């Protein structure tokens, strides 16, 4: 891919407003907030059943002085078709809402939402000027909560909606946003909720599987095998794997699954896979030796460290059979597992993400969550989509040039599924080494 992406072309002309408005999305759409202070205003959403999320510490920015308005920001939201803070009157404002599960019953989701909001704020703060309004809304992690949050966002006159995270919440938001021609950049990996104005900014396993199978096929691999869990993730990987093998004129020679993540349920399938391998290897005619040349292991962490050694134990030699993985492999806890040394998998280039993590740590004195980088990129991409007439928003979102951010290149078509620019990694003696780079572009936060 040559030339600059729309993301790069727009980076010098985007003007950002360092303002985050917090609104609680409950059925009655009531809320409280505090008046803006001098400099950037960062009011966090008050969860429906939790104490308010603490405010981030003040940092120096290049934002202009903000005069104290006579009414609160939320009062203005309720009075106007489009939120326009007093000090921004007359500007061409880009309005975005970010919908996250701040009051979810899951502590993990609440923590994820808090980190994603910080990253979104960082994307706003990390600009020289100001013409973006970011509104944070609580979905509660439910479809009805997402629908209520979407109502509040649309009432505020947003140009783009960022989020939600969960597929059921995306469904609730998308239906309402679609009726108002407002694009949704959602963080779900469920591809069934994408399309018709809803774009997934995530890492669905299908993209990773296609990339690694395409790469393996380019090296001459034609015969593949699969061994993995009978989970939703495993089924999605299996489906994508089968399709990608077929697209590359390959053949799936063996497939084994297991129910659970304990080594005891993996032993039988691993033995069966080895038997299938040996059956072809021992044929009398060399031309008939059609044993598989690559096998995918869609596991990570402890399950991967249990599964991978079983294959050489049952005489599937990693030096003769290429082990394939997914981004679940990209963890320090598995990189020194001898059985997957030489194995390959697809994932985003980590250089840009590491720079983002350093910026995040500098601002908030903590590591970002895994999805935080998606929120950062969503704000940047959302501003590009919002920069122009409303009737062309979807056209800008579906620009085939794509967008380059912290997690690399992403492109969307009408179906809203992410076409990711992924690198191919190989595990080499306890290190992750890129052996086939992701599509090039200007990496990292700007």
C-alpha positions in Angstrom: 0.0 0.0 0.0 1.5 3.4 -1.0 0.7 6.9 -0.2 -0.7 8.4 2.9 -3.9 7.1 4.5 -6.8 9.4 5.2 -5.7 9.2 8.8 -2.4 10.8 8.0 -3.9 13.3 5.5 -6.3 14.5 8.1 -3.9 14.7 11.1 -2.6 18.1 10.3 -6.0 19.7 9.8 -8.0 18.2 12.6 -8.8 20.7 15.4 -9.7 19.1 18.7 -11.6 20.4 21.7 -10.3 19.2 25.1 -13.7 18.7 26.6 -15.3 15.5 27.9 -18.9 15.8 29.0 -20.3 13.1 31.3 -23.9 12.1 31.2 -25.6 9.2 33.0 -27.7 7.1 30.6 -30.6 5.9 32.7 -34.1 5.4 31.5 -35.2 8.9 32.6 -32.0 10.4 31.2 -31.4 12.4 34.4 -27.9 13.4 35.5 -25.8 15.7 37.6 -22.5 17.3 36.9 -20.2 20.2 37.8 -19.6 23.4 35.9 -16.5 23.5 33.6 -13.3 24.7 35.2 -10.5 26.6 33.7 -8.7 24.5 31.0 -10.0 21.1 29.9 -13.1 19.8 31.6 -13.2 16.1 32.4 -16.3 15.0 34.1 -16.6 11.3 34.4 -20.0 9.5 34.1 -21.7 8.5 37.3 -22.5 4.8 37.2 -26.1 3.8 37.8 -25.2 1.6 40.8 -21.7 2.6 41.7 -19.8 5.5 43.2 -18.5 8.1 40.7 -15.4 7.1 38.9 -12.6 9.3 40.2 -11.5 12.2 38.1 -8.1 12.0 36.3 -5.4 14.4 37.7 -5.1 17.7 36.0 -2.4 17.9 33.3 -1.0 20.7 31.3 -2.6 21.2 27.9 -2.5 23.6 25.1 -6.2 24.4 25.3 -7.4 28.0 25.5 -8.8 29.5 28.6 -12.4 28.4 29.2 -14.7 31.0 30.7 -17.2 29.9 33.4 -20.6 29.5 31.8 -23.8 30.7 33.5 -25.3 27.2 33.2 -23.9 23.7 33.4 -22.8 21.8 30.3 -25.6 19.1 30.9 -28.2 21.9 31.0 -27.0 23.0 27.6 -27.2 19.5 26.3 -30.9 19.3 27.3 -31.7 22.7 25.7 -29.9 22.3 22.4 -30.1 20.0 19.4 -26.4 19.8 19.3 -24.1 20.3 22.3 -22.2 23.6 21.9 -20.3 24.8 24.9 -20.4 28.6 25.3 -16.7 29.2 24.6 -17.1 27.2 21.3 -19.9 29.2 19.7 -19.3 29.7 16.0 -16.8 26.8 15.6 -17.2 23.8 13.4 -17.5 21.3 16.2 -17.2 17.5 15.8 -19.3 15.8 18.4 -18.7 12.2 19.5 -20.2 10.0 22.3 -18.4 7.1 23.8 -20.7 4.4 25.2 -19.1 2.1 27.8 -20.3 -0.2 30.6 -19.3 1.9 33.6 -21.9 0.3 35.9 -21.7 -3.2 34.6 -22.1 -6.0 37.2 -18.7 -7.3 36.1 -15.8 -5.6 37.9 -13.6 -6.5 34.9 -15.8 -4.7 32.5 -16.0 -1.7 34.9 -12.2 -1.5 35.0 -12.0 -1.9 31.2 -14.5 0.9 30.7 -12.5 3.2 33.0 -9.3 2.6 31.2 -11.0 3.1 27.8 -12.4 6.4 28.8 -8.9 7.5 30.0 -7.5 6.5 26.6 -10.3 8.4 24.8 -9.5 11.5 26.9 -5.8 11.1 26.1 -6.6 11.1 22.3 -8.4 14.4 22.9 -5.8 15.9 25.1 -3.0 14.9 22.8 -3.9 17.5 20.2 -2.7 21.1 19.7 -6.1 22.8 19.1 -9.7 22.1 19.9 -12.9 21.4 17.9 -14.0 18.0 19.3 -16.6 17.4 22.0 -16.5 14.0 23.6 -19.5 12.8 25.6 -19.1 9.8 27.9 -22.3 7.7 28.5 -23.0 4.6 30.6 -24.6 1.6 29.0 -24.6 -0.5 32.1 -23.5 -3.4 29.9 -27.1 -4.1 28.7 -29.0 -3.7 25.5 -31.6 -1.4 27.1 -28.9 0.7 28.8 -27.1 1.1 25.4 -30.4 2.2 23.8 -30.9 4.8 26.5 -27.4 6.0 26.2 -27.8 6.2 22.4 -30.9 8.3 22.9 -28.9 10.8 25.0 -26.1 10.8 22.5 -28.5 11.6 19.6 -30.2 14.3 21.6 -26.8 15.9 22.1 -26.4 16.0 18.3 -23.4 13.7 18.0 -21.8 13.0 14.6 -20.4 9.6 15.5 -21.0 7.1 18.3 -18.0 5.2 19.7 -18.8 1.8 21.4 -20.4 -0.1 23.0 -18.2 -3.0 23.9 -20.6 -6.0 24.3 -22.5 -7.3 21.2 -25.9 -7.1 22.9 -25.2 -3.4 23.7 -24.1 -2.8 20.1 -27.4 -4.1 18.8 -29.3 -1.7 21.0 -27.2 1.3 19.9 -27.0 0.5 16.2 -30.8 0.3 15.6 -31.3 3.8 17.0 -28.2 5.3 15.4 -29.0 3.9 12.0 -32.4 5.7 11.9 -30.5 9.0 12.5 -27.7 8.2 10.0 -25.1 8.3 12.7 -22.2 5.9 12.3 -21.3 3.6 15.1 -17.7 2.5 15.8 -18.1 -0.4 18.1 -15.6 -2.4 20.1 -17.3 -5.8 19.9 -15.7 -8.8 18.1 -19.1 -10.3 17.2 -19.2 -9.8 13.4 -23.0 -10.5 13.3 -23.7 -7.0 14.7 -21.6 -5.2 12.1 -22.7 -3.6 8.9 -25.1 -1.0 7.6 -23.4 1.9 9.4 -21.9 -0.1 12.3 -18.2 -0.6 12.1 -16.2 -2.9 14.4 -12.9 -1.6 15.8 -11.7 -4.8 17.4 -9.6 -7.9 16.7 -12.0 -10.7 15.7 -10.1 -14.0 15.4 -11.2 -14.4 11.7 -8.8 -11.7 10.6 -5.9 -13.3 12.4 -6.7 -16.7 11.1 -6.9 -15.5 7.5 -3.6 -13.7 7.8 -1.6 -16.7 9.2 -3.1 -19.2 6.8 -2.4 -16.8 3.9 1.2 -16.5 5.1 1.6 -20.3 5.6 0.2 -21.0 2.1 2.6 -18.4 0.6 5.5 -20.5 2.0 4.2 -23.6 0.2 2.1 -25.2 2.9 -0.9 -27.0 1.4 -2.1 -29.5 4.0 -3.4 -28.3 7.3 -4.8 -29.7 10.6 -6.7 -28.2 13.5 -6.9 -29.0 17.2 -8.7 -26.7 19.6 -11.5 -26.2 22.1 -15.3 -26.6 21.6 -15.8 -23.0 22.8 -17.4 -20.1 20.9 -13.9 -18.8 20.2 -12.7 -22.3 19.0 -15.7 -22.6 16.7 -15.1 -19.2 15.1 -11.4 -20.0 14.6 -12.3 -23.4 13.1 -14.8 -21.9 10.7 -12.4 -19.1 9.6 -9.5 -21.7 9.3 -11.5 -24.0 7.1 -12.6 -21.1 4.8 -9.0 -19.7 4.6 -7.5 -23.1 3.8 -10.1 -23.5 1.0 -9.4 -20.0 -0.3 -5.7 -20.9 -0.6 -6.5 -24.1 -2.5 -5.3 -26.1 0.5 -6.8 -29.1 2.3 -7.8 -29.7 5.9 -6.4 -33.2 6.5 -7.3 -33.7 10.2 -9.4 -31.9 12.9 -9.8 -32.6 16.6 -11.7 -30.8 19.3 -12.1 -31.1 23.1 -14.4 -29.7 25.7 -12.6 -27.8 28.5 -9.2 -26.4 29.1 -7.6 -29.1 31.2 -4.8 -31.4 29.9 -6.9 -34.5 30.7 -9.4 -33.5 28.0 -6.7 -32.7 25.5 -4.8 -36.0 25.6 -7.2 -38.1 23.5 -7.6 -35.5 20.7 -3.9 -34.9 20.6 -3.3 -38.7 20.3 -5.9 -39.0 17.5 -4.3 -36.1 15.6 -0.9 -37.9 15.9 -2.4 -41.1 14.7 -3.8 -39.3 11.6 -0.4 -37.8 10.9 1.4 -41.2 11.2 -1.1 -43.0 9.1 -0.2 -40.8 6.1 3.5 -40.7 6.9 3.9 -44.5 6.8 2.3 -45.0 3.4 4.5 -47.1 1.1 4.5 -44.7 -1.8 6.2 -41.4 -1.3 3.7 -39.6 -3.5 0.9 -40.7 -1.2 2.5 -39.2 1.9 -0.1 -36.5 2.4 0.3 -35.9 6.1 -0.4 -32.4 7.2 2.3 -29.8 7.1 0.8 -27.2 9.6 -1.5 -27.3 12.6 -3.3 -24.5 14.4 -3.6 -24.4 18.2 -6.0 -21.6 19.1 -5.2 -21.4 22.8 -3.2 -19.2 25.1 -1.8 -19.1 28.6 -2.0 -22.3 30.7 -4.2 -24.2 28.1 -1.6 -23.6 25.4 1.2 -24.7 27.7 -0.8 -27.9 28.3 -1.8 -28.6 24.7 1.4 -27.7 22.8 3.8 -30.3 24.5 1.3 -33.1 23.9 1.9 -32.9 20.1 5.6 -33.7 20.2 4.9 -36.2 23.0 2.8 -38.1 20.5 5.4 -37.7 17.8 4.2 -34.6 15.9 7.5 -33.0 15.4 7.4 -29.1 15.5 10.5 -29.1 13.2 8.5 -31.0 10.5 5.1 -29.6 11.1 4.6 -25.8 11.3 2.7 -24.8 14.5 0.2 -21.9 13.9 -1.4 -19.7 16.5 -3.6 -16.7 17.1 -2.8 -13.5 19.1 -3.5 -15.5 22.2 0.1 -16.6 21.8 1.4 -13.1 22.2 2.0 -13.3 26.0 5.2 -13.5 27.9 3.9 -16.4 29.9 4.0 -18.7 26.9 6.9 -17.4 24.8 9.4 -19.8 26.5 7.4 -22.9 26.0 9.7 -25.2 24.0 7.0 -26.9 22.0 5.9 -23.7 20.3 9.5 -22.4 19.5 9.4 -21.7 15.8 5.6 -21.4 15.8 4.0 -18.4 14.0 0.9 -16.3 14.6 -0.6 -13.0 13.4 -1.1 -9.9 15.4 -0.8 -6.1 15.4 2.7 -4.5 15.3 3.5 -3.8 19.0 5.8 -0.8 18.4 3.0 1.8 18.1 1.1 0.2 21.0 4.2 0.5 23.2 4.5 4.2 22.5 0.8 4.6 23.3 1.3 2.7 26.5 4.1 5.0 27.5 1.9 8.1 26.9 -0.9 6.5 28.9 1.4 5.6 31.8 2.9 9.1 31.8 -0.6 10.6 32.1 -2.3 8.2 34.5 0.5 6.3 36.2 -0.8 2.9 35.2 -0.8 0.5 32.3 -3.7 0.7 29.8 -6.1 -2.1 29.5 -6.1 -4.3 26.4 -9.0 -2.4 24.8 -7.8 1.1 25.8 -5.9 1.5 22.5 -9.1 0.8 20.6 -10.8 3.8 22.3 -7.8 6.0 21.6 -7.9 5.1 17.9 -11.7 5.4 17.8 -11.6 9.1 18.8 -9.0 9.8 16.1 -10.9 7.9 13.4 -14.3 9.3 14.6 -13.0 12.9 14.1 -12.0 12.0 10.5 -15.5 10.6 9.8 -17.2 13.6 11.4 -15.2 16.1 9.3 -17.6 16.9 6.6 -21.3 16.7 5.6 -23.5 14.2 7.5 -24.6 12.5 4.3 -21.0 11.5 3.5 -20.1 10.0 6.9 -20.5 6.4 5.9 -18.5 7.1 2.7 -15.6 8.4 4.7 -15.8 5.5 7.1 -15.7 3.0 4.2 -12.8 4.8 2.5 -10.7 1.9 1.1 -7.5 3.7 2.0 -8.3 2.9 5.6 -7.0 4.4 8.9 -3.7 3.9 10.6 -3.6 4.1 14.4 -2.1 2.6 17.6 -3.2 -1.0 16.6 -2.2 -0.6 12.9 -4.2 -0.3 9.8 -7.9 -0.9 9.7 -10.3 -0.7 6.7 -14.1 -1.2 6.5 -16.4 -2.0 3.7 -20.3 -2.0 3.8 -20.3 -5.1 6.0 -18.5 -3.1 8.8 -16.1 -6.0 9.5 -12.5 -4.9 10.2 -9.9 -5.6 7.6 -6.8 -5.4 9.8 -3.2 -4.9 8.7 -1.4 -7.6 10.8 2.2 -8.7 11.2 3.3 -12.3 11.3 5.3 -13.2 14.4 7.6 -16.1 15.0 8.7 -17.3 18.4 12.4 -17.6 18.3 14.2 -18.8 21.5 11.9 -16.9 23.9 11.4 -13.8 21.8 8.6 -12.6 19.5 10.2 -11.7 16.1 8.3 -10.2 13.2 9.0 -12.2 10.1 6.4 -10.5 7.8 5.6 -6.9 8.7 2.2 -5.4 8.8 1.2 -2.9 6.0 3.4 0.2 6.5 2.2 3.6 7.5 2.9 6.3 10.1 2.7 4.4 13.3 1.9 5.5 16.9 0.0 8.3 18.6 0.4 11.7 16.9 
